[in-house]
């Protein structure tokens, strides 16, 4: 068995669709054309997730706002359950997986009803023990959990909640929560720590990157991340907070190409002198007299 198997690549569309179902459909198709394994969205219930004060405050960056208040902004970017059902069907029709991050109990219940391959718990919500319990008790697919802005105590607590699940149903992601994240804050060696600490309790360790470019993702793969998640957009200059830390189709296609090339190269020589080397050996190798 090869030590390095082909990783799964998740195109995190999130809210980069700008609240437009047609843009979401186009982004799914672009992700599929790039070779991504999954197109992932996000589901929130703003009135449940936000306090009244937070709902009524203006967006902290007015340029990125899609409403007069932060709550209105979040409502504008939400798709309802029927729209998510439509997106899942579209994914299935063109041959790419569908998944969603859930931020609250209502959203979790709705997405559970669609039974996707996996549901993601974002870094912001991985200490919501009621959310974790709901997913544990009512969902049969994989739970993917990001560990950005998370303490070791919170890591232990969330795994304690999920300990009754088979390890095959849990994937943890190394993550730094920033948009974008400078290279000296990516902390790639967290992948190694998570593998050493938790690989006997979970199916895999992934990497959710919010950095610029694609070099870091290749390093994450070589360190043992078998799920690679990157935010995905059609245009990084579009209005919204996530676009700047996202890959456009050209970048996503190159990332998938480079991961494939890296996966093929991560092997030992199966003979002392490979067939491809023999002609050069015959021609160039020093021959003692």
C-alpha positions as CSV (number, residue, x, y, z in Angstrom):
1,X,0.0,0.0,0.0
2,X,1.3,3.5,-0.8
3,X,2.0,5.7,2.2
4,X,0.6,8.7,0.3
5,X,-2.9,8.1,-1.2
6,X,-4.7,10.6,-3.3
7,X,-6.2,13.3,-1.0
8,X,-9.7,14.7,-1.2
9,X,-9.9,18.3,-2.3
10,X,-12.8,20.4,-1.1
11,X,-13.7,23.6,-2.9
12,X,-15.2,25.7,-0.1
13,X,-17.7,27.9,-2.0
14,X,-19.1,29.0,1.4
15,X,-20.9,32.3,0.8
16,X,-18.8,33.3,-2.2
17,X,-22.0,32.9,-4.3
18,X,-23.1,36.4,-3.1
19,X,-26.6,35.1,-2.4
20,X,-27.1,34.3,-6.1
21,X,-28.2,30.7,-6.8
22,X,-27.0,31.0,-10.4
23,X,-23.5,31.9,-9.3
24,X,-23.6,29.0,-6.8
25,X,-24.5,26.6,-9.7
26,X,-21.7,28.1,-11.8
27,X,-19.1,27.7,-9.0
28,X,-20.1,24.1,-8.5
29,X,-19.5,23.4,-12.2
30,X,-16.2,25.2,-12.2
31,X,-15.1,23.2,-9.1
32,X,-16.0,20.0,-10.9
33,X,-14.1,21.1,-14.0
34,X,-11.0,21.8,-11.8
35,X,-11.1,18.3,-10.5
36,X,-12.3,19.0,-6.9
37,X,-13.9,16.1,-5.0
38,X,-16.5,18.3,-3.2
39,X,-18.2,21.6,-3.4
40,X,-19.0,22.9,0.1
41,X,-21.4,25.6,1.2
42,X,-22.3,27.1,4.6
43,X,-25.7,27.2,6.4
44,X,-26.7,29.7,9.1
45,X,-29.8,30.8,10.8
46,X,-28.9,34.4,11.6
47,X,-31.6,35.0,14.1
48,X,-30.6,31.9,16.1
49,X,-26.9,32.4,15.7
50,X,-26.6,36.2,16.5
51,X,-27.6,38.2,19.5
52,X,-30.2,41.0,18.8
53,X,-27.4,43.5,19.3
54,X,-25.0,41.7,16.8
55,X,-27.9,41.3,14.3
56,X,-28.7,45.0,14.4
57,X,-25.1,46.3,14.2
58,X,-23.6,47.4,10.9
59,X,-21.2,45.1,9.1
60,X,-17.7,45.8,10.4
61,X,-16.5,46.3,6.8
62,X,-19.1,48.4,5.0
63,X,-17.7,47.6,1.6
64,X,-18.4,43.9,2.0
65,X,-21.9,44.3,3.4
66,X,-25.0,43.0,1.6
67,X,-27.4,44.6,4.0
68,X,-27.8,47.7,6.3
69,X,-27.1,45.5,9.4
70,X,-24.9,42.5,9.9
71,X,-28.0,40.4,10.4
72,X,-29.5,41.6,7.1
73,X,-26.1,40.9,5.4
74,X,-26.1,37.3,6.7
75,X,-29.8,36.8,5.7
76,X,-29.0,38.0,2.2
77,X,-26.3,35.4,1.7
78,X,-28.4,32.5,3.0
79,X,-30.0,29.8,0.8
80,X,-33.0,28.0,2.2
81,X,-33.3,24.2,2.5
82,X,-35.0,23.8,-0.9
83,X,-32.1,25.7,-2.5
84,X,-29.6,23.5,-0.8
85,X,-31.5,20.5,-1.9
86,X,-31.3,21.8,-5.5
87,X,-27.5,22.4,-5.2
88,X,-27.0,18.9,-3.9
89,X,-28.9,17.5,-6.8
90,X,-26.9,19.6,-9.2
91,X,-23.6,18.3,-7.7
92,X,-24.8,14.7,-8.0
93,X,-25.8,15.3,-11.7
94,X,-22.4,16.5,-12.7
95,X,-20.3,14.2,-10.6
96,X,-19.0,16.2,-7.6
97,X,-19.8,15.7,-3.9
98,X,-21.9,18.2,-2.0
99,X,-21.3,19.2,1.6
100,X,-22.1,22.1,4.0
101,X,-20.8,23.6,7.1
102,X,-23.5,24.2,9.8
103,X,-23.4,27.0,12.3
104,X,-26.4,26.4,14.5
105,X,-28.9,23.7,15.6
106,X,-31.6,24.7,13.0
107,X,-29.2,24.6,10.2
108,X,-27.8,21.3,11.3
109,X,-31.3,19.7,11.4
110,X,-32.0,21.0,7.9
111,X,-28.8,19.7,6.4
112,X,-29.0,16.4,8.2
113,X,-32.3,15.9,6.3
114,X,-30.3,16.0,3.0
115,X,-27.9,13.3,4.2
116,X,-24.7,14.6,2.5
117,X,-21.5,12.6,2.7
118,X,-20.1,14.9,5.3
119,X,-21.2,17.8,7.4
120,X,-18.6,20.3,8.6
121,X,-18.4,22.0,11.9
122,X,-16.5,25.3,11.5
123,X,-13.9,26.5,13.9
124,X,-16.3,29.1,15.3
125,X,-18.7,26.5,16.4
126,X,-16.6,23.5,17.5
127,X,-17.2,24.4,21.2
128,X,-21.0,24.3,20.7
129,X,-21.5,21.0,22.5
130,X,-25.2,20.9,21.8
131,X,-24.5,21.2,18.1
132,X,-22.0,18.4,18.3
133,X,-24.4,16.2,20.2
134,X,-27.2,16.8,17.7
135,X,-24.9,15.8,14.8
136,X,-23.6,12.8,16.8
137,X,-27.1,11.5,17.6
138,X,-29.0,12.3,14.4
139,X,-26.5,12.1,11.5
140,X,-24.9,9.0,10.0
141,X,-22.3,10.5,7.7
142,X,-18.8,11.9,8.4
143,X,-18.3,14.8,10.7
144,X,-15.5,17.2,9.7
145,X,-14.3,19.6,12.3
146,X,-12.0,22.6,11.9
147,X,-9.7,23.5,14.8
148,X,-8.9,27.1,14.1
149,X,-8.9,29.4,17.1
150,X,-9.3,26.4,19.4
151,X,-7.6,25.5,22.7
152,X,-6.3,22.1,23.6
153,X,-9.1,21.9,26.2
154,X,-11.7,22.5,23.6
155,X,-10.2,19.9,21.3
156,X,-10.5,17.3,24.1
157,X,-14.0,18.4,24.9
158,X,-15.3,18.0,21.4
159,X,-13.7,14.6,21.0
160,X,-15.2,13.5,24.3
161,X,-18.6,14.4,22.9
162,X,-17.9,12.3,19.8
163,X,-16.2,9.3,21.5
164,X,-19.1,7.0,20.9
165,X,-18.8,7.3,17.2
166,X,-16.6,5.0,15.1
167,X,-13.3,6.7,14.3
168,X,-14.1,6.4,10.6
169,X,-16.8,9.1,11.0
170,X,-14.5,11.9,12.3
171,X,-12.1,14.1,10.4
172,X,-10.1,16.9,12.1
173,X,-8.7,19.9,10.2
174,X,-5.6,21.9,11.1
175,X,-6.6,25.5,10.5
176,X,-5.6,29.1,11.3
177,X,-8.6,31.4,11.3
178,X,-7.6,34.5,9.4
179,X,-8.5,36.0,6.0
180,X,-5.9,35.8,4.5
181,X,-3.4,34.1,6.8
182,X,0.3,35.2,6.5
183,X,2.7,32.3,5.9
184,X,4.3,32.6,9.4
185,X,0.9,32.0,11.0
186,X,-0.2,29.0,9.0
187,X,1.5,26.6,11.5
188,X,1.7,23.6,9.3
189,X,3.3,21.4,11.9
190,X,0.0,21.3,13.7
191,X,-0.8,18.6,11.1
192,X,1.9,16.5,12.6
193,X,0.7,17.2,16.1
194,X,-2.8,16.3,15.3
195,X,-1.8,13.1,13.6
196,X,0.4,12.1,16.5
197,X,-2.3,13.0,19.1
198,X,-5.5,11.9,17.5
199,X,-5.0,9.6,14.5
200,X,-6.0,6.6,16.7
201,X,-9.3,8.4,17.4
202,X,-10.2,9.8,13.9
203,X,-10.3,8.7,10.3
204,X,-8.0,11.4,9.0
205,X,-6.4,14.8,9.5
206,X,-7.2,17.5,7.0
207,X,-6.0,21.0,6.3
208,X,-8.2,24.0,5.8
209,X,-6.1,26.8,4.4
210,X,-6.8,30.6,4.2
211,X,-3.4,31.6,2.9
212,X,-2.4,32.9,-0.5
213,X,-1.2,30.7,-3.3
214,X,-0.9,26.9,-3.5
215,X,2.6,26.0,-2.2
216,X,1.4,25.6,1.4
217,X,-1.2,23.0,0.5
218,X,1.4,20.7,-1.1
219,X,3.4,20.9,2.1
220,X,0.3,20.1,4.1
221,X,-0.3,17.0,2.0
222,X,3.3,15.8,2.5
223,X,2.9,16.3,6.2
224,X,-0.1,13.9,6.2
225,X,-3.2,15.9,5.5
226,X,-5.5,13.7,3.4
227,X,-8.3,16.3,3.0
228,X,-7.3,19.7,1.6
229,X,-9.9,22.5,1.8
230,X,-9.6,25.9,0.1
231,X,-12.1,28.7,-0.3
232,X,-13.1,28.9,-4.0
233,X,-14.4,31.9,-6.0
234,X,-14.7,33.0,-9.6
235,X,-13.2,36.4,-9.0
236,X,-11.1,37.3,-5.9
237,X,-12.0,41.0,-6.4
238,X,-15.7,40.3,-5.8
239,X,-17.5,41.9,-2.8
240,X,-17.3,39.8,0.3
241,X,-14.9,38.8,3.1
242,X,-13.7,35.4,1.9
243,X,-12.8,36.2,-1.8
244,X,-9.3,37.5,-1.0
245,X,-8.3,34.3,0.7
246,X,-9.9,32.1,-2.1
247,X,-8.6,30.4,-5.1
248,X,-10.0,31.2,-8.6
249,X,-10.5,28.3,-11.0
250,X,-7.0,28.6,-12.5
251,X,-5.5,28.3,-9.0
252,X,-7.7,25.4,-7.9
253,X,-6.9,23.5,-11.1
254,X,-3.2,24.0,-10.6
255,X,-3.5,23.0,-6.9
256,X,-5.1,19.7,-7.9
257,X,-2.6,19.1,-10.7
258,X,0.3,19.7,-8.3
259,X,-1.1,17.5,-5.6
260,X,-1.5,14.7,-8.1
261,X,2.1,15.2,-9.3
262,X,3.3,15.2,-5.7
263,X,1.4,12.1,-4.8
264,X,2.9,10.2,-7.8
265,X,6.4,11.4,-6.8
266,X,6.2,10.4,-3.1
267,X,7.7,6.9,-3.4
268,X,11.0,5.0,-3.1
269,X,12.8,3.6,-6.0
270,X,11.6,0.0,-6.6
271,X,15.0,-1.0,-7.9
272,X,18.5,0.3,-7.3
273,X,18.6,1.6,-10.9
274,X,15.3,2.4,-12.5
275,X,14.6,1.6,-16.1
276,X,14.5,5.3,-17.0
277,X,18.1,5.6,-15.6
278,X,19.6,2.6,-17.4
279,X,20.2,4.2,-20.7
280,X,21.9,7.2,-19.0
281,X,23.9,4.8,-16.8
282,X,25.2,2.9,-19.8
283,X,26.2,6.1,-21.5
284,X,27.4,8.3,-18.6
285,X,28.4,6.2,-15.6
286,X,32.1,6.2,-14.8
287,X,33.6,2.8,-15.7
288,X,36.7,1.9,-13.7
289,X,39.6,0.8,-15.9
